[in-house]
Amino acid sequence: MCGIVGVVGRGPASAPLLDALRRLEYRGYDSAGIATLEAGSLTRRRAVGKLANLKSRLDSEPLSGRIGIGHTRWATHGRPDENNAHPHMVGGVALVHNGIIENHRELRNELKAAGAHFTSETDSEVVAHLVSRERKNGCEPVAAVRKVLPRLNGTFALAFLFEGHENLLIGARKGSPLAVGYGRGEMFLGSDAISLAPLTDVVAYLEDGDLAVLTREQIEFLDVNGERLHRASAKIAFSALAVHKGEHRHFMAKEIHEQPKVVGQTLAQYIDRNRTIRLPSVDVDFGTIDRVSIVACGTAFYAGLIAKYWFERYAKLPVEIDIASEFRYRDVPFGAGNLAIFVSQSGETADTLASLEFAKTHGQRVLSVVNVQTSTMARASNIVLPTLAGPEIGVASTKAFTCQLATLICIAIAAGRSRGVLSAEDESSLVRGLAEIPSYMARALELEPKVHELARKISTASDALFIGRGTNYPLALEGALKLKEVTYIHAEGYAAGELKHGPIALIDKNLPVIVIAPSDRTFEKAMSNTQEVIARGGPIILLTDQKGASLAASSACSVLELPDMPQSVAPLALAVPLQLLAYHSAAILGTDVDQPRNLAKSVTVE
């Protein structure tokens, strides 16, 4: 979603602000802007489209102020044009905002009745007007912000500049993430630690309801009543170099190829040398649990859907799987003391966070599987099991997905052992399979040249169908999502057995069908579905293993052959060619692979 940055610096602020905004591009945006104080007066530059457009504007109309704020906007209220781009400036107040002010219409009408004039369609401008009004009524900047915040319904991360105050930057947070960074004679503010990485390696995170008052000398944390708070600072755990593309054309390609390494790192923290699963700090007696709830959005939801099969097979533990945006709006019959697992790459997804708090209020033990250990979700959870994917910049999730799968299967195996469903020998056998996952994924990457050729055919289609059975059904959903995210080709995923219940009507020579069918217990059924497609002239791409490829040799399929591998770990390796197929199709079509239109990496508003 939107990204915000702020600098109280020793030199011109525009260059570090622009660099920090570049590091927030992965969130998705359609306009950008910067405001600084020039000789005590607020001045801004805004541009629609990519940051290159803002840079051109700054090159021709430079800003020299030493204090400033910047923003990348993903349109919610109002079109993506310059009037709606941030920062917004009203009566000596400039602000940038991430989130949604849900009662903005009521506040706008109140302000208009008092004579306010609006220049944008955004909800954010309302906040600038309210703070400006408090300033005109005699409030100092911090007091003005404190008076306005309780009036705002919804979510926000805000940063404010004030005319005439060259050593003051104010941040505020409710629901949307916000971090501050410490320097020597300079301080920083940003939506996440990645944006601050080139500027500082010491950060602190605002909690909900916090204000941060930044000067060149210090950062002070306050609550809405003005009482001082303590927020611990910490070293950033990754290098700024971690977000470079390296030798790859796109971040998505780099992140696909990183998977054997990062999945291996993730598994290593949960597998001990005795070939058993070790879940550090998991204070849960799986034997007393009668149900697990798994909640997530998008790709993380599909990881949770695969995990449902694992928990039910290896732990005999019933699982309810929910999309986070629906979970808390159902009348969920919670059992006391059960486990709720929340899955998120960023740990800042608004719907998932709201569902997490909902589960906590109903007495659930909360376990989060997250890639950012300092995220809001991690801090709000009883138990945190991190994935070690590293920063994922491509909007279409790849390595975060497979690291989530690696973590979730470890939890399922641990639960099975704890509940007496799995013997020590069973556990050892499953762990041996886990240890081989990186090599299976590396073998899958070797299919890339053939995938590229198949992508040429996919890129000419207007629609595509993905089918699978068992854990391959969620993989079909994920494969379809990847393709439509980065290529804009309409794609759907189905359980293969549902083909005859409607989707088969779509089959013709122009509809490619991607069949995910390793030689598991559902292989024969999946191949029957495949024959139904072939009989109607549908072109088939079959993802299978060596045994499956030999059994399907007589079928009219384009085959992507992976090594034979245990059924338990197959989803992690099978995900790789699906990701490559989407990536190469998008690259052929020339779409913006890393920042697809209309999408945001971290969805921090409901």
C-alpha positions as CSV (number, residue, x, y, z in Angstrom):
1,M,0.0,0.0,0.0
2,C,1.1,3.6,0.3
3,G,4.6,4.3,1.6
4,I,5.7,7.3,3.7
5,V,9.1,8.6,4.7
6,G,10.5,11.5,6.6
7,V,13.9,13.1,7.3
8,V,15.1,15.6,9.8
9,G,18.6,15.9,8.2
10,R,21.9,17.8,8.2
11,G,21.9,18.3,4.5
12,P,19.3,18.6,1.7
13,A,16.5,16.1,2.4
14,S,15.2,15.5,-1.1
15,A,17.9,13.0,-2.2
16,P,17.5,10.7,0.8
17,L,13.7,11.0,0.7
18,L,13.7,10.0,-3.0
19,D,16.1,7.0,-2.3
20,A,13.9,5.9,0.6
21,L,10.8,6.1,-1.7
22,R,12.6,3.9,-4.2
23,R,12.9,1.2,-1.5
24,L,9.1,1.5,-1.0
25,E,8.2,1.0,-4.7
26,Y,7.6,-2.7,-4.0
27,R,4.4,-1.8,-2.1
28,G,2.8,-0.5,-5.3
29,Y,1.9,3.1,-6.1
30,D,0.5,5.4,-8.8
31,S,1.9,8.8,-7.8
32,A,4.6,10.2,-5.6
33,G,5.6,13.5,-3.9
34,I,8.0,15.2,-1.6
35,A,7.6,18.3,0.6
36,T,10.4,20.2,2.4
37,L,10.8,23.4,4.3
38,E,12.6,26.0,2.2
39,A,13.6,29.0,4.4
40,G,10.8,28.1,6.8
41,S,8.1,27.8,4.1
42,L,6.5,24.6,2.9
43,T,7.3,23.6,-0.7
44,R,6.4,20.4,-2.6
45,R,6.9,18.5,-5.8
46,R,4.4,15.9,-7.0
47,A,4.1,13.6,-10.0
48,V,1.8,10.9,-11.4
49,G,3.3,7.6,-12.3
50,K,6.7,6.2,-11.5
51,L,9.4,7.8,-9.3
52,A,11.3,8.7,-12.4
53,N,8.7,11.3,-13.1
54,L,9.2,12.8,-9.6
55,K,12.9,12.7,-10.1
56,S,12.6,14.7,-13.3
57,R,10.5,17.2,-11.6
58,L,13.0,17.6,-8.8
59,D,15.9,17.9,-11.3
60,S,14.2,20.8,-13.0
61,E,12.8,22.3,-9.8
62,P,15.1,21.2,-6.9
63,L,14.4,21.4,-3.2
64,S,17.1,22.3,-0.8
65,G,15.4,22.0,2.6
66,R,17.0,19.9,5.3
67,I,13.7,18.5,6.6
68,G,11.1,16.8,4.6
69,I,8.4,14.1,4.0
70,G,7.8,11.9,1.0
71,H,5.0,9.6,-0.2
72,T,4.2,6.9,-2.7
73,R,0.4,6.8,-3.2
74,W,-1.8,3.8,-4.1
75,A,-5.1,5.3,-4.9
76,T,-8.1,4.6,-2.6
77,H,-10.1,7.9,-2.4
78,G,-9.8,9.8,-5.6
79,R,-8.1,9.2,-9.0
80,P,-4.3,8.9,-9.4
81,D,-3.6,12.5,-10.4
82,E,-1.4,15.2,-9.2
83,N,-4.1,17.0,-7.1
84,N,-4.7,13.7,-5.2
85,A,-1.0,13.0,-4.8
86,H,0.6,13.5,-1.4
87,P,2.0,15.5,0.4
88,H,-1.1,17.5,1.2
89,M,-0.6,21.1,2.4
90,V,-3.1,23.2,4.2
91,G,-2.5,26.4,6.2
92,G,1.1,25.8,7.1
93,V,0.7,22.0,7.6
94,A,1.9,19.3,5.3
95,L,1.2,15.6,5.7
96,V,1.6,12.2,4.2
97,H,-0.8,9.4,5.0
98,N,-1.0,5.6,4.7
99,G,-4.4,4.1,5.6
100,I,-8.1,5.1,5.3
101,I,-10.0,7.7,7.3
102,E,-13.4,6.0,7.4
103,N,-15.3,9.0,8.7
104,H,-13.7,11.4,6.2
105,R,-17.1,12.4,4.6
106,E,-18.5,13.5,8.0
107,L,-15.4,15.5,8.8
108,R,-15.2,17.0,5.3
109,N,-18.8,18.2,5.5
110,E,-18.1,19.8,8.9
111,L,-15.0,21.5,7.6
112,K,-16.8,22.8,4.5
113,A,-19.6,24.2,6.6
114,A,-16.9,26.2,8.4
115,G,-15.5,27.5,5.2
116,A,-12.7,25.1,4.3
117,H,-11.7,24.7,0.7
118,F,-10.5,21.3,-0.5
119,T,-8.2,20.8,-3.4
120,S,-8.3,17.0,-3.6
121,E,-10.7,14.1,-3.5
122,T,-8.7,12.3,-0.8
123,D,-9.6,11.3,2.7
124,S,-6.1,12.4,3.8
125,E,-6.6,16.1,3.1
126,V,-9.3,16.2,5.8
127,V,-6.6,15.5,8.5
128,A,-4.4,18.4,7.2
129,H,-7.4,20.7,7.5
130,L,-8.2,19.6,11.0
131,V,-4.6,20.0,12.2
132,S,-4.3,23.4,10.5
133,R,-7.5,24.6,12.2
134,E,-6.1,23.6,15.6
135,R,-2.9,25.5,14.8
136,K,-5.0,28.6,14.0
137,N,-6.8,28.2,17.3
138,G,-3.4,28.6,19.1
139,C,-2.2,25.0,19.5
140,E,1.4,24.1,19.2
141,P,2.2,21.4,16.6
142,V,2.2,18.4,19.0
143,A,-0.9,19.5,20.8
144,A,-2.7,20.1,17.5
145,V,-2.0,16.6,16.3
146,R,-2.9,15.1,19.7
147,K,-6.3,16.9,19.5
148,V,-7.1,15.7,16.0
149,L,-6.1,12.0,16.2
150,P,-9.0,10.9,18.5
151,R,-11.4,12.2,15.8
152,L,-10.1,9.9,13.1
153,N,-11.9,6.6,12.6
154,G,-10.0,4.0,10.5
155,T,-6.3,3.3,10.1
156,F,-3.4,5.6,9.6
157,A,0.3,6.2,9.6
158,L,0.9,9.9,9.4
159,A,3.8,12.2,9.1
160,F,3.6,16.0,9.6
161,L,5.7,19.1,8.7
162,F,4.9,22.5,10.1
163,E,5.8,25.8,8.5
164,G,8.3,27.7,10.6
165,H,9.5,24.6,12.5
166,E,12.7,23.5,10.8
167,N,13.6,21.0,13.5
168,L,10.3,19.1,14.0
169,L,8.7,16.1,12.3
170,I,5.7,14.3,13.9
171,G,4.6,10.8,13.2
172,A,1.5,9.0,14.4
173,R,0.2,5.5,14.0
174,K,-3.0,3.5,14.3
175,G,-3.3,0.3,12.4
176,S,-0.8,1.1,9.7
177,P,2.9,0.4,10.3
178,L,5.4,3.1,11.1
179,A,9.1,3.0,12.1
180,V,11.7,5.6,13.2
181,G,15.4,5.5,12.6
182,Y,18.2,7.0,14.7
183,G,21.2,8.9,13.2
184,R,23.8,11.4,14.5
185,G,22.4,14.8,14.2
186,E,19.6,13.5,12.0
187,M,16.5,11.3,12.5
188,F,14.3,9.4,10.1
189,L,10.8,8.0,9.7
190,G,9.4,5.4,7.3
191,S,6.7,2.9,6.7
192,D,9.1,0.0,7.3
193,A,12.7,-0.7,8.1
194,I,13.6,-1.4,4.4
195,S,12.9,2.2,3.5
196,L,15.3,3.3,6.3
197,A,18.1,0.8,5.6
198,P,20.4,3.1,3.6
199,L,20.0,5.8,6.2
200,T,20.4,4.1,9.6
201,D,20.7,0.6,11.1
202,V,19.0,1.4,14.4
203,V,15.2,1.6,14.3
204,A,12.2,1.6,16.7
205,Y,8.6,0.8,15.9
206,L,5.5,2.8,16.9
207,E,2.7,0.9,18.6
208,D,-1.0,1.7,18.0
209,G,-1.9,5.1,19.4
210,D,1.8,6.4,19.5
211,L,3.1,9.7,18.5
212,A,6.7,10.1,17.6
213,V,8.2,13.6,17.9
214,L,11.5,13.8,15.9
215,T,14.1,16.5,16.1
216,R,17.8,16.3,15.0
217,E,18.7,15.6,18.6
218,Q,16.2,13.0,19.7
219,I,13.0,11.0,19.2
220,E,10.3,11.2,21.8
221,F,7.4,8.9,22.0
222,L,4.0,10.1,23.4
223,D,0.5,8.7,23.9
224,V,-2.5,10.7,22.8
225,N,-2.6,12.3,26.3
226,G,0.9,13.6,25.9
227,E,2.4,11.0,28.4
228,R,5.9,9.8,27.5
229,L,6.4,6.3,26.4
230,H,9.4,4.0,26.0
231,R,9.9,2.2,22.7
232,A,12.9,-0.1,22.4
233,S,15.3,0.4,19.5
234,A,17.0,-2.4,17.7
235,K,19.5,-3.0,14.9
236,I,18.2,-3.7,11.5
237,A,18.9,-7.4,10.8
238,F,19.5,-7.1,7.0
239,S,21.8,-5.2,4.7
240,A,20.6,-2.6,2.3
241,L,22.2,-4.7,-0.4
242,A,19.7,-7.5,0.2
243,V,17.2,-5.7,-2.0
244,H,19.3,-5.5,-5.1
245,K,18.3,-7.5,-8.2
246,G,21.8,-8.9,-8.7
247,E,22.2,-10.5,-12.1
248,H,18.5,-10.9,-12.6
249,R,16.2,-8.7,-14.8
250,H,13.5,-8.6,-12.2
251,F,13.2,-9.0,-8.4
252,M,10.6,-11.8,-9.0
253,A,13.1,-13.8,-11.0
254,K,15.8,-13.3,-8.3
255,E,13.3,-14.3,-5.6
256,I,12.2,-17.5,-7.5
257,H,15.9,-18.5,-7.8
258,E,16.6,-17.8,-4.1
259,Q,14.1,-20.4,-2.9
260,P,16.4,-23.4,-2.5
261,K,18.6,-21.3,-0.2
262,V,15.9,-19.5,1.9
263,V,13.7,-22.6,2.2
264,G,16.7,-24.5,3.5
265,Q,17.5,-21.7,6.0
266,T,13.9,-21.7,7.2
267,L,13.8,-25.5,7.6
268,A,17.2,-25.5,9.4
269,Q,15.8,-23.5,12.3
270,Y,13.1,-26.1,12.9
271,I,15.0,-29.4,12.3
272,D,17.5,-30.6,14.8
273,R,20.4,-32.9,14.2
274,N,18.4,-35.9,15.5
275,R,16.0,-35.6,12.5
276,T,13.2,-34.3,14.7
277,I,11.2,-31.1,14.5
278,R,12.1,-28.5,17.1
279,L,9.7,-25.5,17.5
280,P,11.4,-23.0,19.8
281,S,9.1,-21.1,22.2
282,V,5.9,-22.9,21.2
283,D,4.1,-23.3,24.5
284,V,1.1,-25.3,23.0
285,D,-0.1,-28.7,24.1
286,F,-1.4,-30.0,20.8
287,G,-3.0,-33.0,22.6
288,T,-5.5,-30.6,24.2
289,I,-6.5,-28.8,21.0
290,D,-9.6,-30.0,19.1
291,R,-9.4,-27.6,16.3
292,V,-7.0,-25.2,14.5
293,S,-8.0,-22.0,12.7
294,I,-5.7,-20.8,9.9
295,V,-6.3,-17.3,8.7
296,A,-4.5,-15.4,5.9
297,C,-5.0,-13.4,2.6
298,G,-4.0,-14.1,-1.0
299,T,-1.0,-16.3,-1.5
300,A,-0.6,-16.8,2.3
301,F,-4.2,-18.2,2.3
302,Y,-3.3,-20.8,-0.3
303,A,-0.3,-21.8,1.9
304,G,-2.7,-22.2,4.8
305,L,-5.0,-24.3,2.6
306,I,-2.2,-26.7,1.8
307,A,-1.4,-26.8,5.5
308,K,-4.9,-27.9,6.2
309,Y,-4.3,-31.1,4.4
310,W,-1.0,-31.6,6.3
311,F,-2.6,-31.0,9.8
312,E,-5.5,-33.3,9.1
313,R,-3.3,-36.1,7.6
314,Y,-0.3,-36.0,9.9
315,A,-1.9,-34.8,13.2
316,K,-5.6,-35.8,12.7
317,L,-6.4,-32.3,13.8
318,P,-9.4,-30.6,12.2
319,V,-8.6,-27.3,10.6
320,E,-10.9,-24.3,9.7
321,I,-9.2,-22.2,7.0
322,D,-10.5,-18.6,6.5
323,I,-9.8,-15.6,4.3
324,A,-8.9,-12.9,6.8
325,S,-11.3,-10.4,5.4
326,E,-14.2,-12.8,6.1
327,F,-13.1,-14.4,9.3
328,R,-14.2,-11.9,11.9
329,Y,-17.5,-11.2,10.1
330,R,-18.7,-14.7,10.6
331,D,-20.1,-16.1,13.8
332,V,-17.2,-18.3,14.5
333,P,-17.8,-20.9,17.2
334,F,-14.5,-20.9,19.0
335,G,-13.5,-23.6,21.4
336,A,-11.7,-22.3,24.5
337,G,-7.9,-22.6,24.3
338,N,-7.7,-23.7,20.7
339,L,-5.0,-22.5,18.3
340,A,-5.3,-19.8,15.7
341,I,-2.5,-19.6,13.1
342,F,-2.1,-16.4,11.1
343,V,0.1,-16.3,8.0
344,S,1.6,-13.2,6.5
345,Q,4.7,-12.1,4.6
346,S,4.8,-8.6,6.0
347,G,3.0,-9.1,9.3
348,E,1.2,-5.9,8.6
349,T,-1.8,-7.1,6.5
350,A,-4.8,-5.1,7.9
351,D,-7.4,-7.8,7.5
352,T,-5.2,-10.4,9.1
353,L,-4.2,-8.2,12.0
354,A,-7.9,-7.4,12.7
355,S,-8.7,-11.1,12.6
356,L,-5.8,-11.8,15.0
357,E,-7.1,-9.4,17.6
358,F,-10.6,-10.9,17.1
359,A,-9.2,-14.4,17.8
360,K,-7.4,-13.2,20.9
361,T,-10.6,-11.7,22.3
362,H,-12.2,-15.1,22.0
363,G,-9.6,-16.9,24.0
364,Q,-7.5,-18.4,21.2
365,R,-3.8,-19.0,21.4
366,V,-2.3,-17.0,18.6
367,L,0.6,-18.3,16.5
368,S,1.9,-16.2,13.6
369,V,4.0,-17.4,10.7
370,V,5.6,-14.1,9.4
371,N,8.6,-13.0,7.5
372,V,9.2,-9.9,9.5
373,Q,9.9,-10.7,13.1
374,T,9.5,-7.0,14.2
375,S,6.1,-6.6,12.5
376,T,2.9,-5.7,14.3
377,M,1.6,-9.2,13.9
378,A,4.6,-10.7,15.5
379,R,4.5,-8.3,18.4
380,A,0.8,-9.1,18.9
381,S,1.1,-12.9,18.9
382,N,1.6,-15.4,21.7
383,I,3.9,-17.4,19.5
384,V,6.0,-16.4,16.5
385,L,7.5,-18.8,14.0
386,P,9.5,-16.8,11.5
387,T,10.1,-17.6,7.9
388,L,13.6,-16.7,6.7
389,A,12.8,-15.6,3.2
390,G,14.6,-12.3,3.5
391,P,13.1,-9.1,2.0
392,E,10.7,-9.9,-0.8
393,I,10.3,-7.0,-3.2
394,G,8.3,-8.5,-6.1
395,V,4.6,-7.9,-5.4
396,A,3.7,-11.4,-6.5
397,S,4.9,-13.5,-3.6
398,T,7.2,-16.4,-4.4
399,K,9.9,-17.3,-1.9
400,A,7.7,-16.1,1.0
401,F,5.0,-18.6,-0.1
402,T,7.4,-21.6,-0.1
403,C,9.0,-20.5,3.2
404,Q,5.5,-20.4,4.7
405,L,4.9,-23.9,3.5
406,A,8.1,-25.1,5.0
407,T,7.2,-23.6,8.4
408,L,3.6,-24.9,8.3
409,I,4.6,-28.5,7.5
410,C,7.0,-28.4,10.4
411,I,4.2,-27.3,12.7
412,A,1.9,-30.0,11.4
413,I,4.6,-32.7,11.9
414,A,5.3,-31.5,15.5
415,A,1.5,-31.5,16.2
416,G,1.3,-35.1,14.9
417,R,4.1,-36.3,17.1
418,S,2.7,-34.5,20.1
419,R,-0.7,-36.0,19.6
420,G,0.7,-39.5,19.1
421,V,-0.5,-39.8,15.5
422,L,3.1,-40.0,14.2
423,S,5.7,-42.4,15.6
424,A,9.3,-41.5,16.0
425,E,10.0,-43.4,12.8
426,D,7.2,-41.5,10.9
427,E,8.7,-38.2,12.0
428,S,12.2,-39.2,11.0
429,S,10.9,-40.3,7.6
430,L,9.1,-37.0,7.0
431,V,12.0,-35.0,8.2
432,R,14.3,-36.8,5.7
433,G,11.9,-35.7,3.0
434,L,12.1,-32.1,4.3
435,A,15.8,-32.1,4.2
436,E,15.7,-32.9,0.5
437,I,13.4,-30.0,-0.4
438,P,16.1,-27.6,-1.4
439,S,17.6,-30.1,-3.9
440,Y,14.1,-30.8,-5.3
441,M,13.6,-27.1,-5.8
442,A,17.0,-26.7,-7.5
443,R,16.0,-29.5,-9.9
444,A,12.7,-27.7,-10.6
445,L,14.7,-24.5,-11.5
446,E,16.5,-26.5,-14.2
447,L,13.2,-26.7,-16.0
448,E,13.4,-22.9,-16.8
449,P,14.3,-23.2,-20.5
450,K,11.4,-25.5,-21.2
451,V,9.1,-23.3,-19.1
452,H,10.2,-20.3,-21.1
453,E,9.1,-22.0,-24.3
454,L,5.7,-23.0,-22.9
455,A,5.3,-19.4,-21.7
456,R,5.3,-18.2,-25.3
457,K,2.1,-20.2,-25.8
458,I,0.6,-19.1,-22.5
459,S,1.3,-15.4,-23.3
460,T,-0.9,-15.6,-26.4
461,A,-3.9,-16.9,-24.5
462,S,-6.7,-14.7,-23.0
463,D,-7.6,-17.3,-20.4
464,A,-6.0,-20.2,-18.6
465,L,-7.2,-23.0,-16.3
466,F,-5.2,-24.7,-13.5
467,I,-6.4,-28.0,-12.0
468,G,-5.2,-30.4,-9.3
469,R,-6.3,-32.7,-6.6
470,G,-5.4,-32.9,-2.9
471,T,-2.7,-30.4,-2.0
472,N,-2.4,-29.8,-5.8
473,Y,-5.8,-28.0,-5.7
474,P,-4.5,-25.1,-3.6
475,L,-1.4,-25.1,-5.8
476,A,-3.7,-24.7,-8.8
477,L,-5.3,-21.7,-7.1
478,E,-1.9,-20.2,-6.4
479,G,-0.7,-20.9,-10.0
480,A,-3.7,-19.1,-11.4
481,L,-3.2,-16.2,-9.0
482,K,0.4,-15.8,-10.1
483,L,-0.5,-15.8,-13.7
484,K,-3.2,-13.2,-13.5
485,E,-1.2,-11.0,-11.1
486,V,1.8,-10.5,-13.4
487,T,0.4,-11.1,-16.9
488,Y,-3.2,-9.8,-16.5
489,I,-4.4,-13.0,-18.3
490,H,-7.6,-14.3,-16.8
491,A,-6.9,-17.5,-15.0
492,E,-8.8,-19.8,-12.6
493,G,-7.8,-22.6,-10.4
494,Y,-10.1,-25.6,-9.7
495,A,-10.2,-28.9,-7.9
496,A,-9.8,-31.3,-10.9
497,G,-12.9,-33.2,-9.9
498,E,-14.9,-30.1,-10.3
499,L,-14.1,-29.9,-14.0
500,K,-17.3,-31.6,-15.0
501,H,-19.4,-29.3,-12.8
502,G,-19.0,-26.3,-15.0
503,P,-15.5,-25.3,-16.1
504,I,-15.4,-28.0,-18.8
505,A,-17.8,-25.8,-20.8
506,L,-14.8,-23.5,-21.4
507,I,-12.5,-26.0,-22.9
508,D,-11.4,-25.5,-26.5
509,K,-8.2,-25.3,-28.5
510,N,-7.5,-21.8,-27.2
511,L,-7.7,-22.5,-23.5
512,P,-4.4,-23.9,-22.0
513,V,-5.0,-26.1,-19.0
514,I,-2.2,-26.6,-16.5
515,V,-2.6,-29.9,-14.7
516,I,-0.7,-30.4,-11.5
517,A,-0.5,-34.2,-11.0
518,P,2.5,-35.9,-9.4
519,S,2.3,-39.7,-9.0
520,D,0.4,-39.5,-5.7
521,R,-2.8,-41.4,-4.6
522,T,-4.9,-39.1,-6.8
523,F,-2.8,-39.4,-9.9
524,E,-5.2,-41.8,-11.8
525,K,-8.2,-39.5,-11.1
526,A,-6.3,-36.5,-12.2
527,M,-5.3,-38.2,-15.5
528,S,-8.9,-39.0,-16.1
529,N,-9.7,-35.4,-15.9
530,T,-6.8,-34.6,-18.2
531,Q,-8.2,-37.0,-20.8
532,E,-11.5,-35.1,-20.6
533,V,-9.7,-32.0,-21.6
534,I,-7.7,-33.6,-24.4
535,A,-10.9,-35.1,-25.8
536,R,-12.2,-31.6,-26.2
537,G,-9.1,-30.2,-27.9
538,G,-7.7,-28.4,-24.9
539,P,-3.9,-28.0,-24.8
540,I,-2.4,-29.5,-21.7
541,I,0.7,-28.6,-19.7
542,L,1.3,-31.4,-17.2
543,L,3.4,-30.8,-14.1
544,T,4.4,-34.2,-12.7
545,D,7.3,-36.3,-11.6
546,Q,9.3,-39.0,-13.4
547,K,6.9,-41.8,-12.6
548,G,3.9,-39.7,-13.6
549,A,5.6,-38.6,-16.8
550,S,6.2,-42.3,-17.8
551,L,2.6,-43.1,-17.0
552,A,1.3,-40.2,-19.1
553,A,3.7,-40.8,-22.0
554,S,0.9,-41.6,-24.4
555,S,-1.1,-38.5,-23.6
556,A,-1.0,-35.4,-25.8
557,C,0.6,-33.2,-23.1
558,S,3.5,-30.8,-22.8
559,V,5.2,-32.3,-19.7
560,L,7.3,-30.5,-17.1
561,E,9.0,-33.4,-15.3
562,L,10.3,-33.0,-11.8
563,P,12.1,-35.7,-9.8
564,D,10.2,-38.3,-7.9
565,M,9.8,-37.1,-4.3
566,P,7.7,-37.7,-1.2
567,Q,4.1,-36.6,-1.5
568,S,4.5,-34.6,1.7
569,V,7.0,-32.2,0.3
570,A,5.9,-32.1,-3.4
571,P,4.0,-28.8,-3.1
572,L,7.2,-26.8,-2.4
573,A,8.9,-28.1,-5.6
574,L,5.8,-28.0,-7.8
575,A,5.3,-24.3,-6.9
576,V,8.6,-23.4,-8.7
577,P,7.6,-24.2,-12.3
578,L,4.2,-22.5,-11.7
579,Q,6.0,-19.3,-10.6
580,L,8.4,-19.5,-13.6
581,L,5.5,-20.0,-16.0
582,A,3.9,-16.8,-14.7
583,Y,7.1,-14.9,-14.7
584,H,8.2,-15.8,-18.2
585,S,4.8,-15.2,-19.6
586,A,4.8,-11.7,-18.1
587,A,8.3,-11.0,-19.3
588,I,7.3,-11.9,-22.8
589,L,4.2,-9.7,-22.6
590,G,6.3,-6.8,-21.2
591,T,4.2,-6.1,-18.2
592,D,5.6,-4.5,-15.0
593,V,6.6,-7.8,-13.4
594,D,7.7,-6.5,-10.0
595,Q,5.0,-3.9,-9.6
596,P,1.8,-5.1,-11.5
597,R,-0.9,-2.6,-12.1
598,N,-3.4,-2.0,-9.3
599,L,-1.5,-4.2,-6.8
600,A,0.3,-3.5,-3.6
601,K,2.7,-5.7,-1.7
602,S,1.5,-5.0,1.8
603,V,-2.2,-4.4,2.0
604,T,-2.4,-2.2,5.1
605,V,-6.0,-1.0,4.7
606,E,-9.2,-3.1,4.8
